[in-house]
Amino acid sequence: MEGRGVSCNLLKLNSDKRLFVTSQFSGLNPHIFSIWRFIITLYFVGFNAWYIPYSVIDYGWTFFIYLTNWTFIVVTCYLLVASYNSCVYYYNVTRRGEGSLLVLESSEETQLGLPFKYKLQWFLFYISANFSIIVTVVYWAALYSADSDSLFIDLNVHTLTSLIGILETFLSATPVRLIHVAYPLWYGTIYLFFTVIYWVAGGTDINGNTYIYPIIDYENEPVTAVLSILGCVAGAFVCQVLLWLIYNLRLKIASKLIIGERSEESRPTSDSTLL
């Protein structure tokens, strides 16, 4: 029972709320980082406002059966929550007249518990950052066709998402825990069950195929489907390790920058040596 309790505690989303609304690099706080998130969010919201109606006209309701579109919407939701939290947090800081914030994990705040809006942001971060990379790799490696209708759409929904996930991991102060790979795996499991139910129910794509993606054709290529699913599961672990490595690289770079700034401040501004 004790071991199970430890596992449950590790899976909990709990940390200092400042880590989700600031950059690891103090030079970007508070305005540059908040503006970055706001601009990216505006772009994704605007793109969705065009992309979803445009695609629904061509694909109908089958637009919503694709993991690519699920993940693009999740990325947009993450950016909306993250941008909202950043803007609200700094508005409150400015209103209270506080100075710049030091991005450090506070054990006292951690014990009080992370507010829900930051837990939601962290949860969406894991799913969007992890699965965006999977979508990018799988699409360009196994699904891309030279006959694709629009390179512009492909670059946005199959590439830009993973780029944003990597940049958010590197620029923000959001912590990354290896054990939190559970959240992307839950998301992937939900989509897996959806594909199975859709196939059993007789669902088809816009062209009448009995599969959503050719690499998960349960009816005609069951072995390929199983291998593809196992590959995505392994990919989720690999992507989580990649995000964790970026996170640790970020900490090391930020630490060296802080040490460099302190050493610069400690240097004398003039030669005070007595001859």
C-alpha positions as CSV (number, residue, x, y, z in Angstrom):
1,M,0.0,0.0,0.0
2,E,2.9,2.4,0.8
3,G,4.5,1.8,-2.6
4,R,1.1,2.5,-4.3
5,G,0.8,5.8,-2.3
6,V,4.2,6.9,-3.4
7,S,3.3,6.2,-7.1
8,C,0.1,8.2,-6.8
9,N,1.9,11.1,-5.2
10,L,4.5,11.1,-8.0
11,L,1.7,11.2,-10.6
12,K,0.1,14.3,-8.9
13,L,0.6,17.6,-10.7
14,N,2.1,19.7,-7.9
15,S,4.7,22.5,-8.1
16,D,5.2,26.2,-7.8
17,K,2.6,28.1,-9.8
18,R,5.2,30.7,-10.9
19,L,7.0,28.0,-13.0
20,F,4.0,27.9,-15.4
21,V,3.8,31.7,-16.1
22,T,7.4,32.6,-16.3
23,S,10.4,31.8,-18.4
24,Q,13.4,30.0,-17.0
25,F,15.5,32.9,-18.4
26,S,15.0,36.0,-16.3
27,G,15.7,38.3,-19.2
28,L,12.4,37.3,-20.9
29,N,10.3,38.1,-17.8
30,P,7.8,39.4,-17.5
31,H,6.8,41.1,-20.7
32,I,8.7,39.3,-23.5
33,F,7.6,35.9,-22.4
34,S,3.9,36.9,-21.9
35,I,3.9,38.6,-25.3
36,W,5.4,35.5,-26.9
37,R,2.7,33.3,-25.6
38,F,0.0,35.8,-26.4
39,I,1.1,36.2,-30.1
40,I,1.4,32.4,-30.6
41,T,-2.0,31.8,-29.1
42,L,-3.6,34.4,-31.3
43,Y,-2.0,32.7,-34.4
44,F,-3.3,29.3,-33.4
45,V,-6.8,30.5,-32.5
46,G,-6.9,32.4,-35.8
47,F,-5.7,29.4,-37.8
48,N,-8.3,27.2,-36.1
49,A,-11.0,29.7,-36.9
50,W,-10.1,29.2,-40.6
51,Y,-8.8,25.6,-40.7
52,I,-11.7,23.8,-39.0
53,P,-14.5,25.3,-41.2
54,Y,-12.4,25.0,-44.3
55,S,-11.6,21.3,-43.5
56,V,-15.2,20.5,-42.5
57,I,-16.4,21.6,-45.9
58,D,-14.2,19.0,-47.5
59,Y,-14.2,16.2,-44.9
60,G,-17.5,16.8,-43.1
61,W,-17.6,15.4,-39.6
62,T,-14.8,12.9,-40.4
63,F,-12.5,15.9,-39.8
64,F,-12.8,15.0,-36.1
65,I,-11.6,11.4,-36.4
66,Y,-8.0,12.2,-37.0
67,L,-5.4,12.3,-34.3
68,T,-3.7,15.2,-36.0
69,N,-6.7,17.4,-35.6
70,W,-7.3,16.2,-32.0
71,T,-3.8,17.2,-31.1
72,F,-3.8,20.5,-32.9
73,I,-6.9,21.4,-30.9
74,V,-5.2,20.3,-27.7
75,V,-2.2,22.4,-28.5
76,T,-4.5,25.4,-29.0
77,C,-6.3,24.7,-25.7
78,Y,-2.9,24.5,-24.0
79,L,-1.8,27.9,-25.4
80,L,-5.1,29.5,-24.5
81,V,-4.8,28.3,-20.8
82,A,-1.1,29.1,-20.6
83,S,-1.5,32.6,-22.1
84,Y,-4.5,33.3,-19.9
85,N,-2.6,32.3,-16.8
86,S,0.5,34.3,-17.8
87,C,-1.5,37.5,-18.5
88,V,-3.6,37.2,-15.3
89,Y,-0.6,36.5,-13.1
90,Y,1.4,39.4,-14.4
91,Y,-1.6,41.7,-14.3
92,N,-2.0,40.9,-10.6
93,V,1.7,41.3,-10.0
94,T,1.7,44.7,-11.6
95,R,-1.4,45.8,-9.7
96,R,0.2,44.8,-6.4
97,G,3.4,46.7,-7.4
98,E,5.7,43.8,-7.0
99,G,9.0,43.6,-8.8
100,S,10.4,40.9,-11.0
101,L,9.8,37.3,-9.8
102,L,12.5,34.8,-9.1
103,V,11.7,31.5,-10.8
104,L,12.4,29.0,-8.1
105,E,10.3,26.0,-6.7
106,S,8.9,26.9,-3.3
107,S,8.4,24.1,-0.9
108,E,5.9,26.2,1.0
109,E,3.7,26.8,-2.0
110,T,4.0,23.2,-3.2
111,Q,2.6,22.0,0.1
112,L,-0.4,24.3,-0.3
113,G,-1.2,22.6,-3.6
114,L,-1.2,23.9,-7.2
115,P,-4.4,25.7,-8.3
116,F,-6.5,23.8,-10.8
117,K,-5.8,26.2,-13.7
118,Y,-2.1,25.5,-13.5
119,K,-2.7,21.8,-13.2
120,L,-4.8,22.0,-16.3
121,Q,-2.1,23.9,-18.1
122,W,0.6,21.3,-17.0
123,F,-1.7,18.4,-18.1
124,L,-2.3,19.9,-21.5
125,F,1.4,20.7,-21.9
126,Y,2.4,17.1,-21.5
127,I,-0.2,15.9,-24.0
128,S,0.4,18.6,-26.6
129,A,4.2,18.6,-26.4
130,N,4.5,14.8,-26.4
131,F,2.0,13.9,-29.1
132,S,2.8,16.8,-31.3
133,I,6.3,15.3,-31.8
134,I,4.7,11.8,-32.5
135,V,2.3,13.3,-35.0
136,T,5.1,15.1,-36.8
137,V,7.4,12.0,-37.0
138,V,4.6,9.6,-38.0
139,Y,3.1,11.9,-40.6
140,W,6.3,12.8,-42.4
141,A,7.8,9.3,-42.1
142,A,4.8,7.1,-42.9
143,L,1.7,9.1,-44.1
144,Y,2.9,12.1,-46.2
145,S,2.2,12.0,-49.8
146,A,3.5,14.3,-52.5
147,D,-0.1,14.7,-53.7
148,S,-1.0,16.5,-50.5
149,D,-3.5,19.3,-51.0
150,S,-1.7,22.0,-49.1
151,L,1.9,22.3,-47.8
152,F,0.8,25.3,-45.8
153,I,-1.7,23.2,-43.8
154,D,0.8,20.3,-43.5
155,L,3.5,22.6,-42.0
156,N,1.0,24.1,-39.5
157,V,-0.8,21.0,-38.3
158,H,2.1,18.5,-38.6
159,T,5.2,20.5,-37.9
160,L,4.5,23.9,-36.2
161,T,2.8,22.1,-33.2
162,S,5.9,20.1,-32.3
163,L,8.1,23.2,-32.8
164,I,5.9,25.1,-30.4
165,G,6.0,22.3,-27.9
166,I,9.8,22.2,-28.0
167,L,10.1,26.0,-27.7
168,E,7.7,26.0,-24.8
169,T,9.7,23.3,-23.0
170,F,12.9,25.2,-23.5
171,L,11.8,28.8,-22.9
172,S,9.2,28.4,-20.1
173,A,10.0,27.3,-16.5
174,T,7.5,24.4,-16.8
175,P,8.9,21.3,-15.0
176,V,9.1,18.0,-16.8
177,R,8.8,14.7,-14.9
178,L,9.5,11.4,-16.6
179,I,6.7,9.6,-14.7
180,H,4.2,12.1,-16.1
181,V,4.4,10.2,-19.4
182,A,1.3,8.6,-18.0
183,Y,-0.8,11.6,-19.2
184,P,0.2,11.3,-22.9
185,L,-0.3,7.6,-22.6
186,W,-3.9,8.2,-21.3
187,Y,-4.6,10.5,-24.2
188,G,-3.2,7.9,-26.7
189,T,-5.3,5.2,-25.1
190,I,-8.4,7.2,-25.4
191,Y,-7.7,7.7,-29.1
192,L,-6.9,4.0,-29.5
193,F,-10.3,3.0,-28.1
194,F,-11.9,5.6,-30.3
195,T,-10.4,4.0,-33.4
196,V,-11.4,0.5,-32.4
197,I,-15.0,1.6,-31.6
198,Y,-15.1,3.6,-34.9
199,W,-14.0,0.5,-36.8
200,V,-16.4,-1.9,-35.1
201,A,-19.2,0.5,-35.6
202,G,-18.6,0.5,-39.4
203,G,-17.1,4.0,-39.6
204,T,-15.2,5.1,-42.7
205,D,-13.1,8.0,-43.8
206,I,-14.2,10.5,-46.5
207,N,-13.1,8.0,-49.2
208,G,-15.1,5.1,-47.7
209,N,-12.0,3.3,-46.3
210,T,-12.7,1.2,-43.2
211,Y,-9.6,2.7,-41.5
212,I,-8.8,6.2,-40.2
213,Y,-5.1,5.8,-41.1
214,P,-3.7,3.1,-43.4
215,I,-1.1,2.1,-40.7
216,I,-4.0,1.2,-38.3
217,D,-6.1,-0.8,-40.7
218,Y,-7.5,-3.4,-38.3
219,E,-9.4,-5.2,-40.9
220,N,-6.9,-5.8,-43.7
221,E,-3.5,-5.2,-42.0
222,P,-3.9,-6.2,-38.3
223,V,-0.2,-6.9,-37.8
224,T,0.8,-3.5,-39.2
225,A,-1.9,-1.9,-37.0
226,V,-0.6,-3.6,-33.8
227,L,3.0,-2.7,-34.6
228,S,2.0,0.9,-35.3
229,I,0.3,1.1,-32.0
230,L,3.2,-0.4,-30.1
231,G,5.5,2.0,-32.0
232,C,3.4,5.0,-30.8
233,V,3.5,3.7,-27.2
234,A,7.3,3.5,-27.4
235,G,7.4,6.9,-29.1
236,A,5.5,8.4,-26.2
237,F,8.3,7.3,-23.8
238,V,11.0,8.5,-26.2
239,C,9.3,11.9,-26.6
240,Q,9.0,12.2,-22.8
241,V,12.7,11.5,-22.4
242,L,13.4,14.1,-25.1
243,L,11.3,16.7,-23.3
244,W,13.0,15.8,-20.0
245,L,16.5,16.2,-21.6
246,I,15.5,19.6,-23.0
247,Y,14.2,20.6,-19.5
248,N,17.5,19.6,-17.9
249,L,19.5,21.4,-20.6
250,R,17.4,24.5,-20.0
251,L,18.1,24.3,-16.2
252,K,21.9,24.0,-16.8
253,I,22.0,26.9,-19.3
254,A,19.8,29.1,-17.0
255,S,22.0,28.3,-14.1
256,K,25.2,29.2,-15.9
257,L,23.6,32.5,-17.1
258,I,22.7,33.4,-13.5
259,I,26.2,32.6,-12.3
260,G,27.6,34.7,-15.2
261,E,25.4,37.6,-14.3
262,R,26.4,37.5,-10.6
263,S,30.1,37.4,-11.5
264,E,29.6,40.4,-13.8
265,E,27.8,42.3,-11.0
266,S,30.6,41.5,-8.5
267,R,33.3,42.9,-10.8
268,P,34.5,46.4,-9.8
269,T,33.4,49.2,-12.2
270,S,36.7,51.0,-11.9
271,D,40.3,50.4,-11.0
272,S,40.5,51.2,-7.3
273,T,44.0,49.7,-6.8
274,L,46.3,52.0,-4.9
275,L,49.7,52.3,-6.5
